[in-house]
Amino acid sequence: MAERRYYRVAEHLFSIEAPEEMLAPLTNYEPFRVWNTPSEVQFSLTIGIPPLDTEEKEHVYTDTSDEEMPRIEVYRVKQNWLFCIAISRDAPVCSRMLTTPDFRQAWLEIDTPQTTFAINNAAMLLYAFSTAHLQTLEMHAAVAVRQGKGYLFLGKSGTGKSTHARQWFKAFDDAWLLNDDNPVLRLYEQDGKSRVVVYGSPWSGKTPCYKNVSVEVGAIVKLAQAPHNEARRLRLPEAYAYMLSSASGLKVVPEVMDALYLTISRMIQTIPLYALECLPDTGAAEVCWKAVTETK
């Protein structure tokens, strides 16, 4: 029997409706679960056959930009969107998600025993696309927290984001991990002042870290492997490019990307961004900490 559960991530509400045997393994969502029934959600995801015939579809775009990430094929079905998702670049499609044009409602057809994988990827896509206009970014990053501020580490898969975060925990007794793969950033503007807050999420890659916690962002750091440890402040054009490459978005939807561009532009004028060329050692953490906390 199907059940609908509600979750709040970075103050955005959404729901997932599925058979109980599919919901039970979703323990990563439990810290974010809302027990009272909200009247309105940002998006709703229903596990089941899509309500439209998806055979007549128009291919728009296929994302194979990262070998270690799922392959996502994007199609149009009338005015709706269809996402066909595979576990890896060369794997067969294992789930199909049909969404309304605004990404507020979606239906997911699953053709794999790995139902948690299918639901997680569908929810991440919906979250990123439906909240883009709300000054919200779903990022591909690891986040370490120290002295009440969050520090995001950006880079392609295999760059060493998780490794660098671990160096912080070795170097500093008071540092801890907020999220290891998919944190959420939100920009808040009030009375002429801006601040950026990073939130934990139900999506954290290979490291289970599902904390319903938020802290203000201290800095964002783009990592690169090198035979030395050296940090420098990024210029705005560089900062913009690195943020854009690490934020989840849908290139073929102008409304989503326009909102993404605007949010990134405002964020990089609010928080500092750095480039860190580093070794996988505690010295890298110490160099990074000195750079992000020095007087601006």
N, C-alpha and C positions, 0 to 999 in steps of 0.2 A: 504494500500500500504506500502511495506517495505521501511525503510530508514536506512542508515548506518551512525552512529555517531562515532566520534573519541575522545579519552580521553588520557590524559597523567598523570600517577601516578608515582611519584619518578623518573621522567625523562624517563619512559618506556611508549611507545605509544601502544594503542590497540584500536580495534573497535568492536562495537556491531551493528548487523543488525537485525531489528525487525519491526513489524507493529508499526505505530505511537502510537496507543493506548497502546502498551506495553512500549514504550520508554518514553512517557509523565510522568508516575509516578516515573521515575528514577531521581528524583530531587537531590538525593545524589551524582550523577555523574556530575551535572552541574558545580560545581567549578573546575572540572578537564577537562572540555570539550575543545577540540581544534577545532577551526572554519575553519581554512584552511585545505585542504585535504593532509595529509602526503603521501609520496610515499611508505613508508614501515612501517609496524607495528610489534610489538612483537608477538601479536596473534590477530586473528579475530574470533568472536563468532557470529554465524548465528542462528536465531531462526527459526526452521523448521524441517521437517523430515530428519533424517540422510541419507546420500547418499548410505549407505550399509545396507544390511539385517542384523539386530542385533539379530535375533533369535538364530543363531548358535554362541553361545558365551561360553567362558571358564572362570569360576569364579577364581579370583586370590586372592581377599582379601576383607574383610568387616570391616570398621572402626566403632566400637561402643564403643570407649574408653571413651567417655564422655556422660553421660546420658542426659545432657542438650543441646547437639549439634546434628545436623542432622546425620542420618545414611547414610554412603556412601559405596556402593557396587562397587567393581572394577572388570572389566572383560576384557579379550582380545577378539577382533574380528579381526581375521587374524593378521596383524601387528599393528592394531589400538587399542585405549583404549576406553572402554565404562564405564561411571560412572552413576550409578542409585542412585538417591538421594531421601531420605525421610525426612520429617520435624523433626521426632524424631525417637528414637530407634525402637519403635514398630509400627510406622505408615506405611501405604503403600507407595510404590515408587510414587513420583509425578513428576519427571523429569528424562530424560535420555540424557546424553551428550556423543557424539562420537567425539573423537579427533584423529588427526594424531599422529604418534609415537613421534614427537617432540613437541606436544602440541601447535603448531603454528596456527592450524586451528581446529575449532570445530563447531558442529551442535547440537542444543539443542531442544529436543522435550519436551513440557510442557503439563502436564496432571493435572493441578490444577488452580483454580482461583487466587492463590497467585503467580502471574507471577513475581513480583518483588523479592520474596524469591528465586525462581528458577534461575533467571538471576544473582542475587547477588552471590549465591553459585557457579554457573558455572564460573563466572568471577573471583572469588577469587581463585578457584582451578587452572584455566588456568594461572592466574598471578603468583601464587607461583611456579608452575612447569616450566613455560616457561622462568622465569627470574632467576632460581636457579644458573645457570652457570655465571651469571653476578654480582656475589657478592652481591646478594639481598636476604633479608629474609622478608617474610611476617610473622609478629609475633602476638601471642595472648597476648595482653598486653594493659594496660592503660598508657597514657603519659601525664605527667604534665610538664609544661615549667616554668622555673624561671631563671631570670638573663641571658637570652639568651641561656640556655642549656636545653635539653630535658632529662627527667628522666622516664625510663620505669619501670612499676610495673608488675611483672610476677606472675603467680599462676593459679591453676586450677579454673574452674568455681565455684563461690561461696566462693572463698578465701577472697574476699574483695578488689579487685583491684580498682574498681570504688569508693568504700567507702574510701579507703586510699587517692585516688586522691582528693576527696572532702575535706578531712581533710587539704590538702595542701592549698586549696582555702580559707578555714576558717582561717588557721594559717598565711598565707602570702598574703597580698593584691595584690602583683605583680605576683602571680602564675596563670596560666590559662591552660585549657585543650586543647591538640592538637588532641588526638584521644582516644576513650574509649575502643576499642576492637581489632582493626586490623591495627596498624600502619605498615609502611614498613621501614626496615633498609637497608642502603647501605654502603658498605665499599669502600673507595677511597684510593688509594695508588699512591703516586707521589714523586719522588726525595727521596726515602727512608723513607718517612713519611706516616703514616696511620691516617685516621680519619673516624669516623662512624657518619653518618647523619640519623636522623629519619624524616620521611615524613608522613603527613596526608594522608588519603585514603578515598574512597567512602564507606568504610565498617567500621562501628563503633558500632555494637551491638545495645543494647537497648537505648543508649544515642545518639541522633542525633548530630554528631560533624564531619562535613565533610569539613575540612580546607585544602586548597591547600597551605600548608606552610611547611617549613623544618627548622630544627635547628640541630646543632651538639649535639651529645649525651654526657651528663655529666656522667651518670652512669646508671646501670641496677640493679634493686632491686627485689629479690625473697621474696614474702610475705608469712607469716604464722601467723595464729591467735594464740594469747597467752594471759595470764593474766598480761603481762608486755610489756614494750617497750624496745627492745634491738637490736642493729645492729652490724654486724661483716662483715669483708671483706671475700669473698669466695676464696678458693684455686682454681686453674685452673681446676682440674678435676670436682669439684662441679659446677663451673661456666659453664663448657661445658655441663654437664648433664642438668642443668636447661634451658640453651639456647635451646638445642636440643628438649626438651619436649615442648617448647613454640613456636617453629618455624614450619610453615606449610611445609610438604614435602610428598613425596610418597615413602613409604618404599620399594615397590616392583620394583622400577626403580633405578638400581645402579648409572646411570649417574646423576640423580637428587640428590640422597643422598650423593654421593661423593662430589658434588659441595657444598652441604649444610654443610657437615662436614668440608670442607676446609675453607669456609667462617666463620663459627663459631669459628674455631681454631684461625683464624687471628683476629677476632673481640675481643675475650676475652683477647688477648694480647695487645689490643689497648685501651680498656675502662675498668674501674673497675666494678666488680659485687659484690653485697652485699646480705646478708640474713637479713631480718628484721622480728623479732617476735614482734607482736604488738597488741594493743587494737584499737578499732575504735574511736580514739580521736585525738585531735590536738597535743597532746604530742607525738604521733607516728610520725607525720609529722616533728615535731621539732627534734626528735632524728634522723630521717632519713636524714634530711637536714644537720645536724651536721656531720653525718658519711660520706656522699657523698661529702662534701666540705672541709673536713679536709685535711691537708697537707699530701700527699702520701709519 
